[in-house]
Amino acid sequence: MVQEVKQHNRQIATVMGLAGIAVIHILDLPGKFAEAPYLAYGYIGIIMVAGFLIERLLTGKRTVDYLISSLLSVAVLVGFIVNRTVGMPGATGDIGNWLEPLGFLSLFVEIWAAWQSVAGYRALKALSQS
């Protein structure tokens, strides 16, 4: 019973993290079409994958969904770090802009989502072994 509650809590926390990633990228999307269209299409991909994973997490208990959620979260986090350190081709305006509010929130949410998806994976594995 305790393992089921832990797994459920991690499931909801992972869903919240993925929803946060999607919302942040929706908010930042309009400016990306003018700045670097390839980033806008990347954002659309992030939003779509996050939505797909949210649906999968809410309708089933599959470890692969947690693994893909962690990969998405880490990939977005790495993209953020690259964008703030060396910049992206055609988009160097955010280099060094670590404290921009939406970017700072993005950093927090991506770390949160990665952490929760790994914890959700571990909780589901523990539940299946008991």
C-alpha positions in Angstrom: 0.0 0.0 0.0 2.8 2.5 0.9 4.6 1.6 -2.3 1.5 2.3 -4.3 1.0 5.7 -2.7 4.7 6.6 -3.3 4.4 5.5 -7.0 1.2 7.5 -7.4 2.7 10.6 -5.9 5.8 10.3 -8.2 3.4 9.8 -11.2 1.5 13.0 -10.4 4.8 14.9 -9.8 6.2 13.7 -13.1 3.0 14.8 -14.9 3.3 18.2 -13.3 6.9 18.6 -14.3 6.1 17.6 -17.9 3.1 20.0 -18.0 5.5 22.8 -16.7 8.0 22.1 -19.5 5.2 22.2 -22.1 3.7 25.4 -20.8 7.0 27.2 -20.6 7.8 26.3 -24.2 4.3 27.4 -25.3 4.9 30.8 -23.7 8.3 31.1 -25.3 7.3 29.8 -28.7 6.1 32.9 -30.5 9.4 34.7 -30.4 11.3 31.6 -31.6 9.7 31.7 -35.0 11.3 35.1 -35.7 14.6 34.3 -34.0 15.4 30.9 -35.2 12.5 28.9 -36.8 14.3 25.5 -36.2 14.1 26.2 -32.4 10.3 26.9 -32.8 9.8 23.5 -34.4 12.0 21.9 -31.7 9.7 23.6 -29.1 6.7 22.2 -30.8 8.3 18.7 -30.7 9.0 19.2 -26.9 5.4 20.3 -26.3 3.9 17.3 -28.3 6.2 14.7 -26.6 5.4 16.1 -23.2 1.7 16.0 -23.9 2.0 12.4 -25.2 3.9 11.3 -22.1 1.4 13.0 -19.8 -1.4 11.0 -21.4 0.6 7.8 -21.1 1.6 8.4 -17.5 -2.0 9.1 -16.5 -3.4 6.0 -18.3 -1.0 3.3 -17.3 1.9 2.2 -15.3 4.8 1.6 -17.6 8.5 2.1 -16.7 9.3 3.1 -20.2 7.2 6.2 -19.9 9.2 7.3 -16.9 12.5 6.6 -18.8 11.4 8.7 -21.8 10.2 11.5 -19.4 13.6 11.6 -17.8 15.3 11.7 -21.2 13.1 14.5 -22.4 13.6 16.5 -19.3 17.4 16.0 -19.4 17.5 16.8 -23.2 15.6 20.1 -22.6 17.9 20.9 -19.7 21.0 20.3 -21.8 19.5 22.5 -24.6 18.9 25.2 -22.0 22.5 25.0 -20.8 23.9 25.1 -24.3 21.7 28.1 -25.1 23.0 30.0 -22.1 26.7 29.1 -22.5 27.7 28.9 -26.2 24.3 29.7 -27.8 22.5 28.0 -30.6 23.1 28.6 -34.3 21.3 31.9 -35.2 20.2 32.4 -31.6 23.0 33.8 -29.4 21.0 36.5 -27.6 20.5 34.4 -24.4 24.2 33.7 -23.8 24.8 34.4 -20.1 21.2 35.3 -19.4 20.8 32.8 -16.6 18.3 34.9 -14.5 15.7 35.7 -17.1 12.5 34.7 -15.3 11.0 32.2 -17.8 14.5 30.7 -18.4 15.1 30.4 -14.6 11.7 28.8 -14.2 12.5 26.4 -17.1 15.7 25.4 -15.4 13.9 24.6 -12.2 11.1 22.7 -13.9 13.4 20.6 -16.0 15.5 19.5 -13.0 12.2 18.8 -11.1 10.8 16.7 -14.0 14.0 14.7 -14.4 14.2 14.0 -10.7 10.6 13.0 -10.4 10.6 10.8 -13.5 13.7 8.9 -12.2 12.0 8.6 -8.8 8.8 7.4 -10.5 10.7 4.8 -12.4 12.3 3.5 -9.2 9.0 3.5 -7.3 7.3 1.6 -10.1 10.1 -1.0 -10.2 9.9 -1.4 -6.4 6.1 -1.8 -6.7 6.4 -4.5 -9.4 9.0 -6.4 -7.3 6.9 -6.5 -4.2 
